[in-house]
Amino acid sequence: MSKKAAPDPSRRSETARRAILTAALDLVGEVGYAKLSIEGIAAAAGVGKQTIYRWWPSKGALLFDAFLTLAGEGDDGQSAALPDTGDLAADLKLVLRATVEELNDPRYDQPMRALHTEIVHDPALAADYAKRLDEPMRELKKERLRSARDAGQLAADVDLDVAVDLLFGPVLNRWLQRTGPLTAEYADQVVDTALRGLRPREP
Amino acid sequence: MSKKAAPDPSRRSETARRAILTAALDLVGEVGYAKLSIEGIAAAAGVGKQTIYRWWPSKGALLFDAFLTLAGEGDDGQSAALPDTGDLAADLKLVLRATVEELNDPRYDQPMRALHTEIVHDPALAADYAKRLDEPMRELKKERLRSARDAGQLAADVDLDVAVDLLFGPVLNRWLQRTGPLTAEYADQVVDTALRGLRPREP
């Protein structure tokens, strides 16, 4: 037991990594994505530019990791299953209302817009996003819908991927395009309309 | 009747305007939005930078006008009503399949991605987009759904705005996020699922 232990290199680099991710999120919120630079992030995080370039190939990739960290912290790093109380509409409304609240929170809004911009233009990042974020989330949503289908609450031949798109897409669209107010009421309407379907019941 | 008529200034400036819009669309397809510059567009169109700045406040606003022109040329400058053969599903599939084809066309893909990026980050442009493009298109879609509702093909209390979001949002999302293949079959599935609704018929 030496009095003066050498700093643990893996802990030190984890500290630097977290400082960089936090700086990236803070900065993108302040200056926007277009003006976000690796230099600026390095300065804010107190590391050299080369440290960042060693770990991330682009500011898009760095921001994506920062965003995954932010999303992970929100739910204690667990990818949580959707609630399943047996009431499908209520469970979906709970989830979509939480999404609306998150999208209306400035802490999420700016980095998520920046991330979506990169996804639109960068096919490699889009593939990474699809694999690391969209697919795991989509699987949790489908799991909840599968359970509803098993309980006879969804038609047996519903395509679960299309169902996920119908239930979760409209809120994302309205947020991205700003085509209308993003409210809890809108989330409820989407759930009710998607679940009830647009056609009147068969006689 | 002089032999050498003075050039008509309004025609000359219309020629310049169209040259600028065409140059903007060509250039954004070549270099992408981030590298698109007013200087580059001016050079390609054979006009001075000041001519462009006199007419448009930003490259986003210019690209938006260029995109409106492109969209307008596709349908002879008319905002066409949706087809109404009486078969709602068939009519919607026709429209959504055409949208899929357009989004898969490189001539539209790059400028539309650039436009959507700007909309995501620029609230003023988003408001302009909502007013000049989304709302008129949405009105045409609602008109078709209203006719179906009057014919008893949709439930009387369906919210038409939410119905439009469910029917037309998923294709746009899949294109923007590249979360899956954008095919005619997907368009058909979205229409069938949205129209049939997710719940089994009441007994």
Chai-1 contact restraints between the chains, C-beta under 6 A:
chainA,res_idxA,chainB,res_idxB,connection_type,confidence,min_distance_angstrom,max_distance_angstrom,comment,restraint_id
A,R113,B,V120,contact,1.0,0.0,6.0,A-B,restraint_1
A,H116,B,V120,contact,1.0,0.0,6.0,A-B,restraint_2
A,T117,B,T117,contact,1.0,0.0,6.0,A-B,restraint_3
A,T117,B,V120,contact,1.0,0.0,6.0,A-B,restraint_4
A,I119,B,Q177,contact,1.0,0.0,6.0,A-B,restraint_5
A,V120,B,R113,contact,1.0,0.0,6.0,A-B,restraint_6
A,V120,B,T117,contact,1.0,0.0,6.0,A-B,restraint_7
A,V120,B,L176,contact,1.0,0.0,6.0,A-B,restraint_8
A,A126,B,R178,contact,1.0,0.0,6.0,A-B,restraint_9
A,A130,B,T179,contact,1.0,0.0,6.0,A-B,restraint_10
A,D134,B,T179,contact,1.0,0.0,6.0,A-B,restraint_11
A,L154,B,L198,contact,1.0,0.0,6.0,A-B,restraint_12
A,A155,B,P200,contact,1.0,0.0,6.0,A-B,restraint_13
A,V158,B,L198,contact,1.0,0.0,6.0,A-B,restraint_14
A,D159,B,Q189,contact,1.0,0.0,6.0,A-B,restraint_15
A,V162,B,Q189,contact,1.0,0.0,6.0,A-B,restraint_16
A,V162,B,V190,contact,1.0,0.0,6.0,A-B,restraint_17
A,V162,B,T193,contact,1.0,0.0,6.0,A-B,restraint_18
A,A163,B,L198,contact,1.0,0.0,6.0,A-B,restraint_19
A,D165,B,P170,contact,1.0,0.0,6.0,A-B,restraint_20
A,L166,B,L166,contact,1.0,0.0,6.0,A-B,restraint_21
A,L166,B,A194,contact,1.0,0.0,6.0,A-B,restraint_22
A,G169,B,G169,contact,1.0,0.0,6.0,A-B,restraint_23
A,G169,B,P170,contact,1.0,0.0,6.0,A-B,restraint_24
A,G169,B,N173,contact,1.0,0.0,6.0,A-B,restraint_25
A,P170,B,D165,contact,1.0,0.0,6.0,A-B,restraint_26
A,P170,B,G169,contact,1.0,0.0,6.0,A-B,restraint_27
A,N173,B,G169,contact,1.0,0.0,6.0,A-B,restraint_28
A,L176,B,V120,contact,1.0,0.0,6.0,A-B,restraint_29
A,Q177,B,I119,contact,1.0,0.0,6.0,A-B,restraint_30
A,R178,B,A126,contact,1.0,0.0,6.0,A-B,restraint_31
A,T179,B,A130,contact,1.0,0.0,6.0,A-B,restraint_32
A,T179,B,D134,contact,1.0,0.0,6.0,A-B,restraint_33
A,Q189,B,D159,contact,1.0,0.0,6.0,A-B,restraint_34
A,Q189,B,V162,contact,1.0,0.0,6.0,A-B,restraint_35
A,V190,B,V162,contact,1.0,0.0,6.0,A-B,restraint_36
A,T193,B,V162,contact,1.0,0.0,6.0,A-B,restraint_37
A,A194,B,L166,contact,1.0,0.0,6.0,A-B,restraint_38
A,A194,B,L198,contact,1.0,0.0,6.0,A-B,restraint_39
A,L195,B,L198,contact,1.0,0.0,6.0,A-B,restraint_40
A,L195,B,R199,contact,1.0,0.0,6.0,A-B,restraint_41
A,R196,B,G197,contact,1.0,0.0,6.0,A-B,restraint_42
A,G197,B,R196,contact,1.0,0.0,6.0,A-B,restraint_43
A,G197,B,G197,contact,1.0,0.0,6.0,A-B,restraint_44
A,G197,B,R199,contact,1.0,0.0,6.0,A-B,restraint_45
A,L198,B,L154,contact,1.0,0.0,6.0,A-B,restraint_46
A,L198,B,V158,contact,1.0,0.0,6.0,A-B,restraint_47
A,L198,B,A163,contact,1.0,0.0,6.0,A-B,restraint_48
A,L198,B,A194,contact,1.0,0.0,6.0,A-B,restraint_49
A,L198,B,L195,contact,1.0,0.0,6.0,A-B,restraint_50
A,R199,B,L195,contact,1.0,0.0,6.0,A-B,restraint_51
A,R199,B,G197,contact,1.0,0.0,6.0,A-B,restraint_52
A,P200,B,A155,contact,1.0,0.0,6.0,A-B,restraint_53
A,R201,B,R201,contact,1.0,0.0,6.0,A-B,restraint_54
A,R201,B,E202,contact,1.0,0.0,6.0,A-B,restraint_55
A,E202,B,R201,contact,1.0,0.0,6.0,A-B,restraint_56
